[in-house]
Amino acid sequence: MRLDPFSGPYSRDPATTWRRINATATSVSYDDDLEMWLIAGHDNVRAVLSDTTNFSNAATMLPITALTADAGNILAGLDAPAVAVAADRPQHLRTRTILRALMPTTAVRAEQQWGPLVAARTDDLITDMKVHEPTDLMHFAVQLPLLVIQDVLGLPTATAQQVRAWTDAFADLVWGNPTPEAQIEHAYSSVRLWRFCTDIVSGRVDSGHYGPGLIGELLRYRNNDDSNLTVAEVAALALNIVGAGWITTAGALGNALAHALADPGRWASLADDEHYLNLHVEETLRHSPAIDGWLRLTTADVTLDGVTIPAGSRCLVLIGAANHDPSVYAEPDVFDPGRGRAGQHLAFGAGPHYCVGAALARLELTTALRALARRLPDLALAPGFRQQFKTSAALRQLTNLPVQQHPAGRCPVAHGTSAGPRS
Ligand code: HEM
């Protein structure tokens, strides 16, 4: 099995590759190009993501593409302690428990804590849009989660665009295929992002003013006691959240908008049908997951589907292929918000590492889709739009989403034509 995640075809339509992988006899095989094991199949993927004994998260943030020695030496400056998504037991359990205590994990509590700020950021961004000119809706899809995660963490809005550039560089270094020159730049950016987090956190500790947002809450939880959390662990959690919090949600929001605008009926329903709105979000997460591959490292020889993966192997867990497993979802490539079992998708992972930001992500997605559809009912995809994703082995974010106001009301875009995303 070959994934070829950095090729043009995969970046245009990863579902074609998942269909091929799902049609092969074995769902576990070695990819010679990537030098890692590919794991497909809904049951396998759920089992592997849930199995923290045989599959470690230690390799989650190690670059997929081998780094040059120079880039590797620079990246060594990112000496964050392992927490949350990058950690195994016992650090994982300890730091995750703290995050779960401080972050709402249900829709009701997320709305109570973050609803007003997400709504305010959404409204401001829509007000600033120049919708009478050709517009790239990915700007909105990126800026909303970026600004929201800055607010959630208690970081100054003025730093948001710098944080965006650093996290984009970090994501490309880990899950992309950057040139040796780009690796050096990305490695410097990644270290700067880490220093930014450590400077913010230690500045607050030194001043004795723990400050706003989740960083403030983590420092109050720490209560000046390293046995609760070290200062470096607080900074590493901030790094985790800033990284996990916006790129993923930007990808998901772009995908949800592309599916919505591909069919005028969907766009209209998002404005006034809350049931449809929630189904649309879940089907987007299933059909077009913003993270469609994720890394694990085997801690022992593991036999899966009759194939033995040796201890110490890197594995790419194919969430996208799992969400398109035809034994679970009939006609998996069709975008069908009315389908059954959509809620069983693995877009937020499974088991002990299940996404702690899922409630926030869903709040952002529903708030943004509802508000855009209500305030801009005549929005339509630009003619000739064809989806193109950024090059990545894990993150699925559209490069652009050109839209325009249809002058004479709704623009009828045929479902599945070149004007809409493949569904
Ligand atoms: C649509 C948006 C999102 C997607 C698709 C997504 C996806 C995921 C996935 C697949 C995992 C599991 C990783 C693993 O098994 O190793 C995960 C974990 C995590 N996510 Fe998200 N996420 C999203 C939004 C967010 C947001 C908004 C935040 C922060 C507020 C966040 C914070 C985290 C953290 C801290 C973890 C690690 C949990 C742990 O290791 O215990 N995510 N996410």
Residues whose N, C-alpha, C, O or C-beta is under 5 A from the ligand:
A	BS01	HEM	L49 A84 V85 R96 N240 I241 A244 G245 T248 T249 A252 A290 I291 L346 A347 F348 G349 P352 H353 Y354 C355 V356 G357 A358 L360 A361
